[in-house]
Structure formats: C-alpha cells, structure tokens
Amino acid sequence: MKAVVYEKYGELEDVLELKEVEKPTPKDNEVLVKIHATGINFADFGLVKGKPYLGRLWSGLLKPKNPILGADIAGQVEAVGKNAKQFKPGDEVFGDIGSVGWGGFAEYVSVPENVLALKPVDISFEEAAAIPQATHVVVQGLRDHGQIKSGQKVLINGASGNNGSLAVQVAKSFGAEVTGVCSTRNLEFVKSLGADKVIDYTQEDFTKSGQRYDLIFDIAPSHSISDYKRALNPKGAYIAGGFNSTSLFFGPLISMLGSKKVASYMGSPNIENLEFIKELIETGKVKPAIDKSFQLTEVAEAIQYYKKGAQGKVVIKIV
Ligand SMILES: NC(=O)c1ccc[n+]([C@@H]2O[C@H](COP(=O)([O-])OP(=O)(O)OC[C@H]3O[C@@H](n4cnc5c(N)ncnc54)[C@H](OP(=O)(O)O)[C@@H]3O)[C@@H](O)[C@H]2O)c1
C-alpha cells in the first residue's frame, strides 16, 4: 500500500516520503480500515520536526517510533480480527487513532476497534475525517470540564481553526450565547458557524472590555490566568483546550482558592464522544468545516497550510 512515511525528524518537505509499504493485517482485536480521508492536526507538525525535544520521550528519542503519522481517519472496514465484534466488513467508520500508533497518512491502517465509531450518515469521508480529534478536545472541554449549559455566555478563544470551528458549533448546540475570537480575516467565517458575536483579537482585548463570561474555552492561550479570570463571572470557568502551562500545573490549586474554575486536560479518545458528535451532525446541529483538501502526495503542503491558519479543517483525500 502507499503511505507517507518519515524515518527521521526534520523539515516537512525533507523527511515526509510517499512509499510503498506492507499492508497491515488485523490482530485479533483490530479492524483493517481502508482509509478514504484523513485530517491534519496540531501534533503532526511537531512530531515531524521532533520538537519540542521533550516530546521525543514519547515519539522516539533518536528516530520516530511511529513512522506513519495521521490521527484522524474516516474509511471503510475491510477485515476484522477474530475477537473484534463491533464492526463488519463494509462498515463506514471514523476515529482518532493517535493513541493507538497513528497511521492515517496511508491507504490502510489496522487499529483496535474501540477507537472507532460508525461514521455519521450523509456526510463525506472528508467531512468525517475532519473531526475525530477535535471532537475529543471540544466535547471534553465544553461539556465535561466546562459543564456548559443553555443560556450561558461562552467565549471561544481561537474560534476559526481546527478545534475552534467545531467548538463554536458544539457550544451553540448546547444553547449557549457564543462569542468567537479570531483575527480580522476570519470574522465572517466564525459568524457563519453560528457565533452570536465575534471579537477581532487584533483590535480588541476581550479580557479588558468589561464583558464577563460563564465559560471561556481557550484554544489559543494568549493571556495570563488573572486576565482570563477577570473576564469570568463569579462562578465562571476557564478551560484550556490549547496548551497553557499555568492552568495545567496550577489549575486545581487556583480553582480551590476561589469560586472560578481553571483547568487544563488532554482530550482522550472514546467512542461516546464520537457517538455524541455523530448525533449532532445527523440532527443538523454541527457541520464539519473544511478549508482545503489535499492528496496523499501533498501531506507536507497540507501541514504547512494548516500552520498558516486555516478556516476550519485541512484534510487529505485518499480514495
Ligand atoms: N487538549 C488537548 O487534548 C489537545 C489536543 C490537540 C491539540 N490541542 C491544542 O490545540 C491547539 C491548536 O488548536 P487548533 O489545531 O485548533 O489550532 P488552529 O487551527 O491553528 O487555530 C488557532 C486559532 O487560534 C486563533 N488565534 C491565533 N492567535 C490568537 C490570539 N492571540 N488570540 C485569540 N485567538 C488566536 C486563530 O485565529 P486566526 O487564524 O484568525 O489568527 C485560530 O482561530 C494547540 O495549543 C494544541 O496544544 C490540545
């Protein structure tokens, strides 16, 4: 099968190579998926470069442990291992395989069945590949950690990208009043996702406007925790979906010392999240937003396009 492989860390265009590699065979608890589309995520860029260096403790000290990247997949089950009971050949599935060895930049992958769910009906494979990892980040951030409720004022900081474009729609589906923060060029896009208000961070600092929110979901940490807390209502919550070292290390302590919650988390794949988003898609409350679709030969270009700031998601169409 064809796959985009990297055997050493380096610049995208230097180390990502399209190669012929052996097609995997499913182990007993696995399903073999013919991948139709795969999504680009934040981690792809850092993993190819091997930066930050600390990350190499997980990704491989001297060379990459997982030579085929790509976490979000959508495709069709081709074969099932003898203990895999959830799917049958022909089923259309989607999921985030980043926790089980990656492998989405390829024509096939074999993965444990417990990271996959049936793909939402009536959306394309590209649309389905656009959301699994963002689903785990957004659903766990807004619903589980943020305890989002109807009628709340919710601000999404970083509303136009990969995670933010989904977060705006999921927050609206809960009945929240949603404010999206992004730069000038993306304001109309964020409005089109359903945001009630938009703020251009190049023109206005929402932490200084005097407006208060019940929940701030932060994809683009860019302020101090005290700034974020100032923009929260007395019992509000600040949830960092993007990397924020202060909330990661001190969030529980800060939360204990006052009435406002501060938290960070790592989104972890589970089927329940995928089924939750499937329902939102099938009832028309969420529509995966795709900025641009690339071919398997263009993975390096796709990751670079994402890094420049896409409107929604960047995907690779494989079949
Ligand atoms: N918690 C987890 O499990 C988990 C998992 C995966 C990724 N992540 C985190 O997610 C983040 C990447 O998210 P993504 O892939 O959605 O990124 P993305 O697609 O690059 O989107 C970034 C968003 O942030 C906005 N932005 C940039 N600078 C800003 C600023 N100063 N103020 C407000 N908004 C700003 C961008 O708007 P413009 O383009 O208009 O500037 C865009 O809407 C990383 O921090 C990563 O660590 C977390």
The ligand as an SDF file (V2000), in Angstrom:
LIG
                    3D

 48 52  0  0  0  0  0  0  0  0999 V2000
   -6.1810   19.4260   24.9700 N   0  0  0  0  0  0  0  0  0  0  0  0
   -5.8700   18.5280   24.0400 C   0  0  0  0  0  0  0  0  0  0  0  0
   -6.0520   17.3250   24.2020 O   0  0  0  0  0  0  0  0  0  0  0  0
   -5.3480   18.9980   22.7100 C   0  0  0  0  0  0  0  0  0  0  0  0
   -5.2790   18.1290   21.6200 C   0  0  0  0  0  0  0  0  0  0  0  0
   -4.8390   18.6200   20.3940 C   0  0  0  0  0  0  0  0  0  0  0  0
   -4.4510   19.9550   20.2840 C   0  0  0  0  0  0  0  0  0  0  0  0
   -4.5070   20.7430   21.3910 N   0  0  0  0  0  0  0  0  0  0  0  0
   -4.1040   22.1420   21.3500 C   0  0  0  0  0  0  0  0  0  0  0  0
   -4.8550   22.8340   20.4020 O   0  0  0  0  0  0  0  0  0  0  0  0
   -4.1020   23.9530   19.9510 C   0  0  0  0  0  0  0  0  0  0  0  0
   -4.1710   24.0140   18.4370 C   0  0  0  0  0  0  0  0  0  0  0  0
   -5.5180   24.1290   18.0760 O   0  0  0  0  0  0  0  0  0  0  0  0
   -6.0020   24.1640   16.5730 P   0  0  0  0  0  0  0  0  0  0  0  0
   -5.4490   22.9850   15.8440 O   0  0  0  0  0  0  0  0  0  0  0  0
   -7.4730   24.3440   16.6110 O   0  0  0  0  0  0  0  0  0  0  0  0
   -5.2570   25.4570   16.0630 O   0  0  0  0  0  0  0  0  0  0  0  0
   -5.5430   26.2990   14.7410 P   0  0  0  0  0  0  0  0  0  0  0  0
   -6.3400   25.5280   13.7610 O   0  0  0  0  0  0  0  0  0  0  0  0
   -4.2040   26.8130   14.3360 O   0  0  0  0  0  0  0  0  0  0  0  0
   -6.4350   27.5190   15.2470 O   0  0  0  0  0  0  0  0  0  0  0  0
   -5.8940   28.5240   16.0740 C   0  0  0  0  0  0  0  0  0  0  0  0
   -6.9660   29.5350   16.3580 C   0  0  0  0  0  0  0  0  0  0  0  0
   -6.4560   30.4880   17.2760 O   0  0  0  0  0  0  0  0  0  0  0  0
   -6.6770   31.8180   16.7440 C   0  0  0  0  0  0  0  0  0  0  0  0
   -5.6590   32.6810   17.3180 N   0  0  0  0  0  0  0  0  0  0  0  0
   -4.3530   32.8110   16.9890 C   0  0  0  0  0  0  0  0  0  0  0  0
   -3.7610   33.7220   17.7960 N   0  0  0  0  0  0  0  0  0  0  0  0
   -4.7300   34.1660   18.6340 C   0  0  0  0  0  0  0  0  0  0  0  0
   -4.7460   35.1200   19.7020 C   0  0  0  0  0  0  0  0  0  0  0  0
   -3.6740   35.8080   20.0570 N   0  0  0  0  0  0  0  0  0  0  0  0
   -5.9140   35.3290   20.3350 N   0  0  0  0  0  0  0  0  0  0  0  0
   -7.0250   34.6390   20.0060 C   0  0  0  0  0  0  0  0  0  0  0  0
   -7.0740   33.7320   19.0020 N   0  0  0  0  0  0  0  0  0  0  0  0
   -5.9280   33.4950   18.3430 C   0  0  0  0  0  0  0  0  0  0  0  0
   -6.6350   31.6200   15.2480 C   0  0  0  0  0  0  0  0  0  0  0  0
   -7.2820   32.7070   14.5900 O   0  0  0  0  0  0  0  0  0  0  0  0
   -6.6230   33.4000   13.2950 P   0  0  0  0  0  0  0  0  0  0  0  0
   -6.2070   32.2830   12.3480 O   0  0  0  0  0  0  0  0  0  0  0  0
   -7.7200   34.2500   12.7860 O   0  0  0  0  0  0  0  0  0  0  0  0
   -5.4140   34.1440   13.8050 O   0  0  0  0  0  0  0  0  0  0  0  0
   -7.4190   30.3140   15.1330 C   0  0  0  0  0  0  0  0  0  0  0  0
   -8.8000   30.5790   15.2630 O   0  0  0  0  0  0  0  0  0  0  0  0
   -2.6850   23.7610   20.4630 C   0  0  0  0  0  0  0  0  0  0  0  0
   -2.4740   24.6610   21.5500 O   0  0  0  0  0  0  0  0  0  0  0  0
   -2.6690   22.3380   20.9570 C   0  0  0  0  0  0  0  0  0  0  0  0
   -1.7980   22.1680   22.0440 O   0  0  0  0  0  0  0  0  0  0  0  0
   -4.9570   20.2930   22.5810 C   0  0  0  0  0  0  0  0  0  0  0  0
  1  2  1  0
  2  3  2  0
  2  4  1  0
  4  5  1  0
  4 48  2  0
  5  6  2  0
  6  7  1  0
  7  8  2  0
  8  9  1  0
  8 48  1  0
  9 10  1  0
  9 46  1  0
 10 11  1  0
 11 12  1  0
 11 44  1  0
 12 13  1  0
 13 14  1  0
 14 15  2  0
 14 16  1  0
 14 17  1  0
 17 18  1  0
 18 19  2  0
 18 20  1  0
 18 21  1  0
 21 22  1  0
 22 23  1  0
 23 24  1  0
 23 42  1  0
 24 25  1  0
 25 26  1  0
 25 36  1  0
 26 27  1  0
 26 35  1  0
 27 28  2  0
 28 29  1  0
 29 30  1  0
 29 35  2  0
 30 31  1  0
 30 32  2  0
 32 33  1  0
 33 34  2  0
 34 35  1  0
 36 37  1  0
 36 42  1  0
 37 38  1  0
 38 39  2  0
 38 40  1  0
 38 41  1  0
 42 43  1  0
 44 45  1  0
 44 46  1  0
 46 47  1  0
M  CHG  2   8   1  16  -1
M  END
$$$$
